[in-house]
Amino acid sequence: MPRGGKKGHKGRGKQFSNPEEIDRQMRAQKELEENPGAEKESSAESDEESSSEEESDSRKRSGVEGLIEIENPNRVSQKSKKVAELDVSAPRELSRREREEIEKQKSKERYMKLHLEGKTEQARADLARLAIIKKQREEAAKKRDELRKEKEAEEAKAKR
């Protein structure tokens, strides 16, 4: 199947620069910045030296490391602090998630306390339901007692 699927591939294939070529260009640019007057003299010498340096650098670095030597401004480097510099007594700022989790736990505890006291709507509904069920069970127990007593009375009459 072609690169673009059934419709075909549009546009040209991408061409990437050779890593050695990029290194050579970067070295030439650094040399220009360091000593701008020696541009013409060192160009012939630098080509011979750079080819041997490129081979050694490419062996040392693996992956993308050797391609671009630019420090990413967005990357935050981890700075190690000494134990003496750390201030343990200072209050630590909580993240948003941690604050929300603490608030959630506190509100849940508050609700459970009110619920146990019977002050919430759900607790009132539960208590009303319980009262109804208790009444029904008491009535059912009374009926069973009455039926049992009637059966005993009938059995007593039958024996006489």
C-alpha positions in Angstrom: 0.0 0.0 0.0 1.4 3.5 -0.8 2.5 5.8 2.0 -0.7 8.0 2.0 -3.1 5.0 2.1 -5.6 4.6 -0.8 -5.5 8.2 -1.9 -1.8 8.2 -2.4 1.0 10.3 -0.9 1.0 14.0 -1.5 4.0 16.2 -1.2 7.7 15.4 -1.2 9.5 13.0 1.0 11.2 14.6 4.0 14.9 15.0 3.8 16.9 15.2 7.1 20.3 16.6 7.6 23.2 14.3 8.4 24.3 14.5 12.1 27.9 14.8 11.1 27.1 17.7 8.8 25.2 19.5 11.6 28.2 19.1 14.0 30.6 20.4 11.4 28.4 23.5 10.8 28.1 24.1 14.5 31.9 23.9 15.0 32.5 26.3 12.1 30.0 28.7 13.5 31.6 28.6 17.0 35.0 29.2 15.5 33.6 32.2 13.7 32.3 33.6 16.9 35.5 33.0 18.8 37.9 34.5 16.3 36.3 36.2 13.3 39.7 37.2 11.6 41.0 33.6 11.4 38.1 32.5 9.2 40.1 32.0 5.9 43.1 30.4 7.5 41.5 27.7 9.6 38.8 26.6 7.1 41.2 24.1 5.4 42.6 22.8 8.7 39.3 22.6 10.5 37.8 20.3 7.8 40.5 17.7 8.4 40.3 18.0 12.2 36.5 18.1 12.4 36.1 14.8 10.5 38.2 13.0 13.1 36.4 14.8 15.9 33.0 14.1 14.5 33.7 10.3 14.4 34.8 10.3 18.0 31.8 12.4 19.1 29.3 10.3 17.2 30.6 7.2 18.9 30.4 8.7 22.4 26.8 10.1 22.0 23.9 8.0 21.3 20.5 8.9 20.0 19.5 12.6 19.6 22.0 13.9 22.1 24.7 14.6 19.4 22.3 16.2 16.9 21.5 19.5 18.6 23.4 21.1 21.5 20.8 23.6 22.6 19.7 24.0 26.2 15.9 23.9 26.5 14.7 27.0 28.4 11.5 25.2 29.3 13.3 22.3 31.0 13.6 22.8 34.7 16.8 21.3 36.0 16.7 19.7 39.4 19.0 21.6 41.8 20.2 19.5 44.7 20.0 21.3 48.0 22.2 20.6 51.0 20.6 19.4 54.2 21.8 22.6 56.0 20.0 24.8 53.4 16.6 23.0 53.8 14.1 24.8 56.0 12.0 22.1 57.6 10.1 24.4 59.8 8.6 26.4 57.0 5.1 25.5 56.0 4.9 23.5 52.7 2.6 24.8 50.0 0.0 22.2 49.2 -0.9 21.4 45.6 -4.4 22.1 44.3 -5.2 18.3 44.3 -4.0 17.9 47.8 -6.0 20.9 49.0 -9.1 19.6 47.2 -8.6 16.1 48.8 -8.3 17.6 52.3 -11.4 19.7 51.7 -13.3 16.7 50.5 -12.4 14.7 53.5 -13.4 17.5 55.9 -16.7 18.0 54.2 -17.4 14.2 54.4 -16.5 14.2 58.1 -18.8 17.2 58.7 -21.7 15.4 56.8 -21.2 12.2 58.7 -21.3 14.0 62.1 -24.5 15.8 61.1 -25.9 12.5 59.8 -25.3 10.7 63.0 -27.0 13.6 64.9 -30.0 13.2 62.6 -29.8 16.7 61.2 -29.5 15.9 57.5 -32.4 15.3 55.1 -31.1 11.8 54.4 -30.9 11.0 58.1 -34.4 12.2 58.7 -35.7 10.1 55.8 -33.8 7.1 57.2 -35.2 7.6 60.7 -38.8 7.9 59.3 -38.3 4.7 57.3 -37.0 2.9 60.4 -40.0 4.0 62.4 -42.4 2.7 59.8 -40.5 -0.6 59.6 -40.6 -1.0 63.5 -44.3 -0.4 63.5 -44.9 -3.0 60.8 -42.8 -5.5 62.6 -44.6 -4.9 65.9 -47.9 -5.4 64.2 -46.7 -8.6 62.6 -45.5 -9.9 65.9 -48.9 -9.1 67.6 -50.7 -10.9 64.8 -48.4 -14.0 65.2 -49.0 -14.0 68.9 -52.8 -13.8 68.4 -52.8 -16.6 65.8 -50.6 -18.8 68.1 -53.0 -18.2 71.0 -56.0 -19.0 68.9 -54.3 -22.3 67.7 -53.5 -23.2 71.3 -57.1 -22.5 72.4 -58.4 -24.6 69.5 -56.1 -27.5 70.4 -57.1 -27.2 74.0 -60.8 -27.5 73.0 -60.1 -30.4 70.7 -58.4 -32.3 73.5 -61.3 -31.9 76.0 
